Structures are given as C-alpha cells and as structure tokens.
Amino acid sequence: MARGVKLSNYEKGQIDTRHGQGESNRSIAKQIKRTLSVVNNYLKDPAGYGTKKRNNYKKKLNDRDARQIANTIHGKSINDVREELKLDVSKSTVWRALQTIPQIVQDKLQKQPALKQEHKDRRLAFARAQMAKDWTRVIFSDEKKWNLDGPDGYTHYWRDLRKDPIYFGTRNFGGGSVMCWAAFCADGQVDLQFVSKRMRAQDYTDILDTGLLSFLAQNPQVNYEFQQDNASIHTANHTEEWMTDNGVVSMDWPSRSPDLNPIENLWGILVREVYKNQRQFSSVADLKVAIWLAWNSLDPNVLQNLVSSMPNRIFQVINRSGRITDY
C-alpha cells in the first residue's frame, strides 16, 4: 500500500495544541483533514514520528521521474503530465512527487459569492426541502461568456519558479467574446445555444424554445424539473408565462448559489478542454467550433457523476448552516 504524505510541522503543531486542550484524536483528524491513523501514530511517539524506514517500500516514481515531471508541469495539469509522459500511476502519486520539488508551486485564487444571513437562511431552507429529491430528473442550466484570449478568472496553474510566469496575451478592446447557454441532466445534454450578450426575456424564451423544448420532446416519458438561477430574464413575467404555457416546471432556486449548480463544474471541465495548453483564438467562429466540439464530446459518466454529487452538496449546506460548500 502506498505511503501517505508525512505530517508537516504546522500539522504537528496543530495536533499538539489540540491534544493538549483535551480534544479527541478523531476530532483533531477531522479538523486538520488527515486520517485518524496518522494522528494516532504521531501521538504514540511524537519524537520518533517519521524516522522509521520501511525496508520493503519501493517508490513508484524514482528521482528521474520526479525531475521529468518537474520539467513538464509548467502551465499544465497533473493529468496533462501523466498523459504526456505516459505515467502509469495515479494523480496522487504524481502529486507526491511534486511535493519533493521545492521549485514547483501552485497558487490558486478562490472566489465565492458574498452571502448575507438572509441568503444563508434561504439556502438552508432550500436544502432541507430537497433532501429526498430525485436529482436525476432535474435539468441544470446556465449561461457563460467565453473570450478569444482565454477564460475569465484564469487564476492558477503549476509553475516552475525557475521559469518566467505564463501570461495570457490580450488584444486591444478585449479581443472579442461569445456567450452560450447550456443545460444537462443525468440523461444527457441539451443542444448548446449561442446567445446574445444582452439577452432580454424574449430572447431567453426563444432559446428555451429551440433547446429545452426539443430535449423534452425527445424524452416525453420523463417528468423533468428545470433549474435556472435568479437572473432577471429568468424571473421576468414573460419567462414565467412561457413556462406556464409550455408546461415547464421550474425549481425555486436560492440566490447566490452557484456552488449548488453542477453545471458550474461542467464549465470548468469545458474551459480546460477549450483552452488546453493556453490556447487562444483568432476569431469568434473558431472559438464557437471549439466550444461546440467540447460540449458534444462530454463523457456521459461525467454528467451522471456531477448529478450524483447533489446529495452531498445539499448535506454540506445543511451541515454548514447555509454557508458555501466545497463545490
């Protein structure tokens, strides 16, 4: 069995402090996000922790492999490196190899919507009401802007500190962009729609006519619910009348809850594919083709796994009293 990453000095300090305050080993493990066995092993012999050697342990990646990974990882994902170097090891194994290279770091900026207490209360009420929900019968939707020069919020990548940082080149006046609307469920994707950057309610329902109704017509045996956020065009009287006229049941979605919508994670998957290797585009037409190809090449298992994450998202909202989840 592969060996886990050793406790850092910071983690050891956390364990010592919490243990001295009478906190249980199980609680300590949960707080520092390490296994109970690691905490137990450390507290059995703090002074001797990490000094024993395993004679029969053989690393899956040697020092040469680690150097190759370090020389390849700059600006790429771990999966990209595994594929390029044809490494028959897990992501965790590559990650551990990277920890041995002091020149390799990963910085990530995380964004989250600001939640007032009223937003937390509504999220909590929503989660409690949806605990028994059959999420396989929900169609999730969203709009997204795509730039020729690269994605908004391209905020992290693996960087070799021995090399110059990577920049996305930008052109005067932004270089151009395109908006699209997409929707999916456990049964598949709705046809991708490219839309105006300044949609009105009428434009939105035209998109639903073309995309959503076509998908529903192909699956008449299923009673789907439709998920959309609280954008003004989604809640306009015209849109609500369209929903009623066409028999579309729309969920009462809580405000400021992108973490509850698995399509946000799907956007991330598509962004990594469309802009792979820091790709940029010379025209809107080329960008549209790349987005369309990525959308229509999605693995059905990815869609099903994202939908199956919904119970965990709901649980986290309840467990955190309405605060942001890890998703």
C-alpha positions as CSV (number, residue, x, y, z in Angstrom):
1,M,0.0,0.0,0.0
2,A,1.3,3.4,-0.9
3,R,2.6,5.6,2.0
4,G,0.8,8.7,2.8
5,V,2.3,12.2,2.9
6,K,4.0,12.9,6.2
7,L,2.6,15.5,8.6
8,S,4.0,18.9,8.1
9,N,5.5,20.9,11.1
10,Y,2.3,23.0,11.0
11,E,0.1,20.0,11.2
12,K,2.2,18.6,14.1
13,G,1.8,21.8,15.9
14,Q,-2.0,21.8,15.4
15,I,-2.2,18.2,16.8
16,D,0.0,19.0,19.8
17,T,-2.1,22.1,20.6
18,R,-5.5,20.5,20.2
19,H,-4.4,17.3,22.0
20,G,-3.1,19.5,24.9
21,Q,-6.5,21.1,25.1
22,G,-8.2,17.7,25.5
23,E,-9.6,17.4,22.0
24,S,-10.2,13.8,20.8
25,N,-7.9,12.3,18.2
26,R,-10.9,11.8,15.9
27,S,-11.9,15.4,16.1
28,I,-8.3,16.5,15.5
29,A,-8.1,14.4,12.4
30,K,-11.3,15.9,11.1
31,Q,-10.1,19.5,11.8
32,I,-6.7,19.1,10.0
33,K,-8.2,16.9,7.3
34,R,-5.9,13.9,7.9
35,T,-6.7,10.3,8.7
36,L,-7.3,9.1,12.2
37,S,-4.5,6.6,11.9
38,V,-2.0,9.3,11.0
39,V,-3.0,11.3,14.1
40,N,-2.8,8.2,16.3
41,N,0.6,7.2,15.0
42,Y,2.0,10.7,15.7
43,L,0.7,10.9,19.2
44,K,2.0,7.5,20.1
45,D,5.6,8.8,19.6
46,P,5.8,12.4,18.5
47,A,9.6,12.5,18.8
48,G,10.1,9.4,16.7
49,Y,7.4,10.1,14.1
50,G,8.6,9.9,10.6
51,T,12.0,8.4,11.5
52,K,11.3,4.7,10.9
53,K,12.1,3.4,7.4
54,R,10.2,0.7,5.5
55,N,12.7,-1.7,4.0
56,N,10.2,-3.2,1.6
57,Y,8.7,0.0,0.3
58,K,9.5,0.8,-3.3
59,K,8.6,4.2,-4.8
60,K,6.5,4.1,-7.9
61,L,8.3,7.1,-9.2
62,N,12.1,7.5,-8.9
63,D,14.1,10.7,-8.8
64,R,14.5,10.8,-12.5
65,D,10.7,10.6,-13.0
66,A,10.2,13.4,-10.5
67,R,12.7,15.6,-12.4
68,Q,10.8,14.8,-15.7
69,I,7.5,15.8,-14.1
70,A,9.0,19.0,-12.7
71,N,10.4,19.9,-16.2
72,T,7.0,19.2,-17.8
73,I,4.4,20.5,-15.3
74,H,4.8,24.2,-16.0
75,G,1.4,25.6,-17.0
76,K,-0.2,22.2,-17.3
77,S,-2.5,20.0,-15.2
78,I,-1.4,16.7,-13.5
79,N,-3.5,14.8,-15.9
80,D,-1.8,16.5,-18.9
81,V,1.6,15.5,-17.5
82,R,0.5,11.9,-16.9
83,E,-0.6,11.6,-20.5
84,E,2.4,13.4,-22.0
85,L,5.0,11.3,-20.0
86,K,2.8,8.1,-20.3
87,L,3.0,7.6,-16.5
88,D,1.0,4.6,-15.3
89,V,0.4,6.0,-11.8
90,S,-2.3,7.8,-10.0
91,K,-2.7,11.6,-9.7
92,S,-1.9,11.3,-6.0
93,T,1.4,9.7,-6.9
94,V,2.4,12.5,-9.2
95,W,1.2,15.0,-6.6
96,R,3.5,13.4,-4.0
97,A,6.4,13.6,-6.5
98,L,5.8,17.3,-7.0
99,Q,5.9,17.9,-3.2
100,T,9.6,16.8,-3.3
101,I,10.5,19.6,-5.8
102,P,10.8,23.0,-4.0
103,Q,10.8,24.9,-7.2
104,I,7.3,23.8,-8.1
105,V,4.3,25.6,-6.5
106,Q,0.6,26.0,-7.2
107,D,-1.2,29.2,-6.3
108,K,-4.9,29.4,-6.6
109,L,-7.3,32.3,-6.1
110,Q,-10.7,31.2,-4.9
111,K,-13.8,33.2,-5.4
112,Q,-17.2,32.8,-3.7
113,P,-20.3,34.9,-3.6
114,A,-20.9,37.1,-0.6
115,L,-23.7,35.6,1.5
116,K,-25.8,37.7,3.9
117,Q,-27.7,35.9,6.6
118,E,-30.9,36.0,4.5
119,H,-29.1,34.2,1.7
120,K,-27.8,31.5,4.1
121,D,-31.3,31.1,5.6
122,R,-32.8,30.6,2.1
123,R,-30.1,28.2,1.1
124,L,-30.6,26.2,4.3
125,A,-34.4,26.1,3.8
126,F,-33.9,25.0,0.2
127,A,-31.5,22.2,1.2
128,R,-33.8,20.9,3.9
129,A,-36.7,20.8,1.5
130,Q,-34.7,19.0,-1.2
131,M,-33.2,16.2,1.0
132,A,-35.3,13.5,-0.7
133,K,-35.0,14.9,-4.2
134,D,-34.5,12.7,-7.2
135,W,-31.8,14.8,-8.9
136,T,-31.7,12.6,-11.9
137,R,-35.0,14.3,-13.0
138,V,-33.6,17.8,-12.9
139,I,-32.2,19.7,-15.9
140,F,-29.5,22.1,-14.8
141,S,-28.8,25.3,-16.9
142,D,-26.6,28.3,-17.1
143,E,-25.1,30.9,-19.4
144,K,-21.4,31.5,-19.8
145,K,-19.1,34.0,-21.6
146,W,-16.1,32.8,-23.5
147,N,-13.2,35.1,-24.5
148,L,-10.9,34.7,-27.5
149,D,-7.9,35.5,-25.3
150,G,-8.6,32.9,-22.7
151,P,-11.0,32.3,-19.8
152,D,-12.1,34.8,-17.2
153,G,-10.5,34.1,-13.9
154,Y,-7.6,32.1,-15.2
155,T,-6.0,32.3,-11.8
156,H,-3.9,29.2,-11.2
157,Y,-1.5,26.8,-12.8
158,W,1.5,24.7,-12.0
159,R,4.5,27.0,-12.2
160,D,8.2,26.2,-12.3
161,L,9.8,29.0,-10.3
162,R,12.9,28.7,-12.4
163,K,11.0,29.8,-15.5
164,D,9.2,33.0,-16.4
165,P,5.5,33.2,-15.4
166,I,2.9,32.4,-18.1
167,Y,0.7,35.2,-19.3
168,F,-2.4,35.2,-21.4
169,G,-1.9,37.6,-24.3
170,T,-4.6,40.2,-24.6
171,R,-5.6,42.3,-27.5
172,N,-6.9,45.9,-27.6
173,F,-10.6,46.2,-26.8
174,G,-10.7,42.7,-25.3
175,G,-10.2,40.6,-28.4
176,G,-13.8,39.5,-28.6
177,S,-16.0,37.0,-26.8
178,V,-19.1,34.9,-27.2
179,M,-22.0,33.9,-24.9
180,C,-23.6,30.5,-24.8
181,W,-26.4,28.8,-22.9
182,A,-26.3,25.2,-22.0
183,A,-28.2,22.6,-20.0
184,F,-27.8,19.0,-19.0
185,C,-29.2,16.3,-16.8
186,A,-28.2,12.7,-15.9
187,D,-29.7,11.5,-19.2
188,G,-27.6,13.8,-21.4
189,Q,-27.1,17.3,-22.8
190,V,-29.5,19.8,-24.2
191,D,-28.3,21.2,-27.5
192,L,-25.8,24.1,-26.9
193,Q,-27.1,27.5,-27.9
194,F,-25.0,30.6,-28.7
195,V,-26.8,33.7,-27.5
196,S,-26.7,37.5,-27.5
197,K,-24.6,39.1,-24.8
198,R,-27.5,41.3,-23.9
199,M,-30.5,39.0,-23.8
200,R,-34.0,40.0,-23.0
201,A,-36.7,37.8,-21.7
202,Q,-38.0,37.2,-25.2
203,D,-34.5,36.2,-26.4
204,Y,-34.3,33.8,-23.5
205,T,-37.6,32.1,-24.2
206,D,-36.6,31.7,-27.8
207,I,-33.5,29.8,-26.7
208,L,-35.7,27.6,-24.5
209,D,-38.0,27.0,-27.5
210,T,-35.1,25.8,-29.5
211,G,-33.1,23.9,-26.9
212,L,-35.2,22.9,-23.9
213,L,-38.4,22.0,-25.6
214,S,-36.6,19.9,-28.2
215,F,-34.9,17.9,-25.4
216,L,-38.2,17.4,-23.5
217,A,-39.9,16.3,-26.7
218,Q,-37.2,13.6,-27.2
219,N,-37.9,12.4,-23.6
220,P,-41.7,12.6,-23.2
221,Q,-41.8,9.7,-20.7
222,V,-39.8,11.7,-18.1
223,N,-41.2,14.5,-15.9
224,Y,-38.3,16.8,-15.6
225,E,-37.8,19.9,-13.4
226,F,-35.9,22.8,-14.9
227,Q,-33.2,24.6,-12.9
228,Q,-32.2,28.2,-13.6
229,D,-30.7,30.9,-11.4
230,N,-32.4,34.1,-10.4
231,A,-31.2,36.3,-13.3
232,S,-33.8,39.0,-14.2
233,I,-34.6,37.4,-17.6
234,H,-35.2,34.1,-15.9
235,T,-37.7,35.5,-13.4
236,A,-39.4,38.0,-15.8
237,N,-43.2,37.9,-16.2
238,H,-42.7,36.9,-19.9
239,T,-40.5,34.0,-18.9
240,E,-42.9,32.8,-16.2
241,E,-45.8,32.9,-18.7
242,W,-43.7,30.9,-21.2
243,M,-43.0,28.3,-18.5
244,T,-46.7,28.0,-17.7
245,D,-47.8,27.9,-21.3
246,N,-45.3,25.1,-22.1
247,G,-45.8,23.1,-19.0
248,V,-42.2,23.5,-17.8
249,V,-41.8,23.2,-14.0
250,S,-39.1,25.5,-12.8
251,M,-37.4,24.9,-9.4
252,D,-37.4,27.7,-6.8
253,W,-33.6,28.2,-6.7
254,P,-31.9,30.1,-3.9
255,S,-30.0,33.2,-4.8
256,R,-26.2,33.3,-4.8
257,S,-25.8,29.5,-5.0
258,P,-23.6,28.7,-8.0
259,D,-21.9,26.0,-5.8
260,L,-25.2,24.1,-5.8
261,N,-25.4,24.0,-9.6
262,P,-23.2,21.2,-11.0
263,I,-23.1,22.9,-14.4
264,E,-20.5,25.3,-12.9
265,N,-18.2,22.3,-12.5
266,L,-19.1,21.3,-16.1
267,W,-18.0,24.7,-17.3
268,G,-14.7,24.1,-15.6
269,I,-14.2,20.9,-17.5
270,L,-15.1,22.6,-20.8
271,V,-12.8,25.5,-20.1
272,R,-9.8,23.2,-19.5
273,E,-10.6,21.5,-22.8
274,V,-11.2,24.6,-24.9
275,Y,-8.2,26.5,-23.6
276,K,-5.9,23.5,-23.3
277,N,-2.2,24.4,-23.4
278,Q,-3.1,28.1,-23.1
279,R,-4.9,28.1,-26.5
280,Q,-6.2,31.3,-27.8
281,F,-8.5,32.0,-30.8
282,S,-8.2,34.4,-33.7
283,S,-12.0,34.6,-34.4
284,V,-15.3,34.1,-32.7
285,A,-16.2,31.4,-35.3
286,D,-13.1,29.3,-34.3
287,L,-14.0,29.7,-30.6
288,K,-17.6,28.6,-31.2
289,V,-16.4,25.5,-33.0
290,A,-14.1,24.6,-30.1
291,I,-16.8,25.1,-27.5
292,W,-19.3,23.1,-29.6
293,L,-16.8,20.2,-30.1
294,A,-16.0,20.1,-26.3
295,W,-19.7,20.2,-25.4
296,N,-20.6,17.3,-27.7
297,S,-17.6,15.2,-26.7
298,L,-18.5,15.1,-23.0
299,D,-18.4,11.7,-21.4
300,P,-21.9,10.7,-20.2
301,N,-20.3,9.3,-17.0
302,V,-19.1,12.9,-16.2
303,L,-22.7,14.2,-16.4
304,Q,-24.0,11.4,-14.2
305,N,-21.2,11.9,-11.6
306,L,-22.0,15.6,-11.4
307,V,-25.7,14.9,-10.9
308,S,-24.9,12.3,-8.2
309,S,-22.9,14.9,-6.3
310,M,-26.1,16.8,-5.5
311,P,-27.0,14.9,-2.2
312,N,-23.5,15.8,-0.9
313,R,-23.9,19.4,-1.8
314,I,-27.3,19.5,0.0
315,F,-25.8,17.8,3.0
316,Q,-23.0,20.4,3.2
317,V,-25.4,23.3,3.0
318,I,-27.3,21.9,5.9
319,N,-24.2,20.9,7.9
320,R,-22.7,24.4,7.4
321,S,-26.0,26.3,8.2
322,G,-26.3,27.7,4.7
323,R,-22.7,28.7,4.1
324,I,-20.7,28.0,0.9
325,T,-19.9,24.3,0.1
326,D,-16.7,22.8,-1.2
327,Y,-18.1,22.6,-4.7
